[in-house]
Amino acid sequence: MQKTLISHIYNEEYLLPFWIEHYKKYNFDNVVIIDYDSTDNSIDIIKDMAPDWQIRASKNKMFEAAAVDREVMEIESEFTGWKMTMNTTEFAIFPMELIEFLEDHKHNKLILQAINIVSPADTFPKNYFEFINGNVELLGVKAPHYDRLIHKNINGQYRVGRHLLEEQRKKCRTIKMTPFSYLFSARIYPWNKNLLSRKLQIKNKIPISDKEKGRGFQHQRDAKQMEDDMLSNLKRSKLLRDLF
């Protein structure tokens, strides 16, 4: 059965090399990257590291949340088999070869839960999954309302933000979170000027209509507020091995 990965990017040259390196090893049959007029080296990085991946110019000029999700669902509908849509901050961790893992789960929808990685370290380690082996430098905080869907339906039928309604969630199987199956979120890790610049630029792509609806509020913070959020997570964090 085919497996398809989808993501959308806007000036992601900092995280993209790590993200591409991670997902290439799962040998997806189809990868579609939706580009929102990136002006940095993102496109060149994809062409160099993953020349067989599709790059599509988005139909949307702004990150209007509902329109972003509609475009994702339209693309999901083009493919059969397993589908997963991940942000560039999201690294799905699986316990074995991806196709074997999925075939071991006969349900139509699976939920992979997230851990926000937070650490005093300001760079990705050379092997950024060395935390699986108990790297004491890396800490995490469970994100109970943050998960991603892996499915083989026509599309994910997402509500805004690619989240699920509670009724939809009840019909999914939540994959038990273990050191070898969960979603590694790099939204606040590694904390450095590159990641901060990435976060600050997004507010300029959110339309006023979304801001008035309170959407994308997490992207409206200034640098000080974002750093305070990181420090708050750091205070609540535990060694990753203690989160499972």
N, C-alpha and C positions, 0 to 999 in steps of 0.2 A: 504494500500500500504506500502511495506517495506521501511525502511529508513536505510541508511548505512553511517557510519562515517569512514574516513581513515586518518591516519597521519603517519609521519615518525619521528624517534627519533635517537638521538645520545647523550648519556650522558645528559639526561634531568631530573635528579632526583630533581632539584630545583623547576621547574615549574610543573612537572607532577602531584603532589598531588592536586594542585589547578585545573589543567586542567581536570583531571579525575573526581573530585568532581563536576565540572560544567557540563560536558557532560553526566555523569551517569543519571542525573535527566531527560534527554530527552528520555531515554529508547529506544535507537537505537536497531533495530533488529540485526544489524551486526556492529561490530567495528573491524577494522583491523589496527594493529600497525606494521609498517615496521621498523625493527631495523637495524641500521648500525653499528653492532659490539660494542654496548655500553659496557663500562668497569666499569661503576658506578653501582648504585643500581636501575637503571630505570626498569629493567625487574622484579625484586622482588617487586617493588612498584606496577606495573601493576597487577602482579599475586595476590598480597595481596588485593588491592583496587577494582580490576575489573577482577576477575578470569575467567569470561566468555568471555572476549575479546580475539581475536586472536592476537598472536604475530608471525610475520614472519621475518625470516632473509632475508635481502635485497639481491638481486642478484648482487648489486653494492657494491664495497668496498669504493668508493669515491663518493662525491657529484658532479658527472658530470651531469649538469643541465638537459640536454635533456634526459639522461638515467633515472634520477630520475622521471621525468614526465611520461616517457613511462611506467615505472613500476606502477605508480599510475593509469594510464589509463587502463592498463591490469587488475588491480585488480577491478577497477570500472566496467569493462566489465563483471565481474563474477556475478554481482548482478543486480536485477531489482528494480524498484522503485526509490525513491529519494536518491541522493548521494551527499555528501559534503566532501571535503578533506581540513583539517585545520592543520596548523602548531601548535606546542605546545605553541606558543605565541598568538594564535588567539582564542578568546572566542566569539562565535556567541551569540548574545542576541536576543531572540524572545519574542513577546508580550503575548504568551499564550502557551498552550500545543503545542509542535512542530508539531505533526501530524495534529492538527487542523489548525495551521498556514499555513502549506503547502497545505492542501486541500482547503483552502480559496483562494489560488493562482493557477489558472488552467493553467498557462503557463508552458512550458517545461523547461524554464531556468529562474533563478532568480539571481540577483546580490545583495549581501549584502556589503554595503560600510563600510570602516574602519575609526576609530578614533584612533590615536596614543595617548595612555594615558601617561601623563608625570606629575610628581609631586615631590615636595621636599621630600615626604615620602620615606623611604628606605625599607619598608616592605609591604607585602600585609596586608590590614586590616583583622581582623578576618572574617568579612563578606565582601568579596572583591567586592560585588555588592551593598554595601551600598551607593555607589555614585549615584545609580538610585534614591535614596531618597534625593539627594541634598547635599551629602557630600562635603563641601567646600574645603577639603584637596586635592581632585583629580581634575586635570585639563586635558585638551585634545587639540589636534590639528587635524583638519580634514585632511585626507589623500586622496585627490581626485583621485589619480591614483592607489589606493590600494584597491582592493575589492576581494571578493571570490565568486565563482559560486556554486549555489545549483541547481541541475538538475536531470532529470529522463531520460536522453538519455543514449546510450550505454556507452559513456565516455564523458569527458569534451572537447575533441579536443583542448587541451590547446596549446598555444605557450609557449616557454621556460619561466619558472617561475610560471607556472599554471596561467598565465594571458590570456586575450582574445585579439584577433585581433579586431580592431575597427568595422569591418563589423560584427563580431560575437556579439560584445557588443550591436550593434543596434537592434539585434534580441532578446535581453534579456530584462526582466523587472527589473528595478532598484527598490528595495524595499525602500520606503521613509524612510530616516533616522529619527528616533525618539528616545526618551530616552529608548524605549522598543524594538527597532529593529535596530541593527547595529552590527559591528564587533569591539570588544574591542581588540586592539593590545597591547600586553605587551612587545614589542620589546625593549623599553627603560624604562619600569616601572615594578617593583620597581627598582630604581637605587641603586645597592649595589654590593659587591664583587662577590656574587654568580651569578648575572645576567651578570656581566662583564666577569667573567671566562667562562660562557657559550658562550658568543659572541666571545671571543678570540680563543676558541678551534676550531671553525668551519673552519678557514682558513687552518688548517692542513688537512682537508678532501676535499679540492677543488683541482682538478687536474690542472696541468700546462696548459693543452689545454684550459680549461675554463678561466683561468686567462689571457691567451693571447687574448681571445675573449672579455675580459672585463666583463665576467659574475661573479657574486658574489663579485663585487667590494666593496659592503658595508661591507663584512666580511674581507677585507684586511686591514682595518684600525687598528692602534694601540690603546692602551687604552686611550691615550690623545685625539686622534681624535674622538673616540667614545664618550668620555665625552663632548667634544666640541659640537658634534651633539646633545646630550641630552640637553645641556644648550641652544643651539639655538632653539630647540623645546620649551623649557620651556619659553623662552622670548616671543614666539608667541602664547602661550597657553591661553585658556580661561576656565572659569568654564564650566563643561560639560553641564549644563542646558542652557548655552548661545550658544551652538553649534548647537542646533536643531531649 
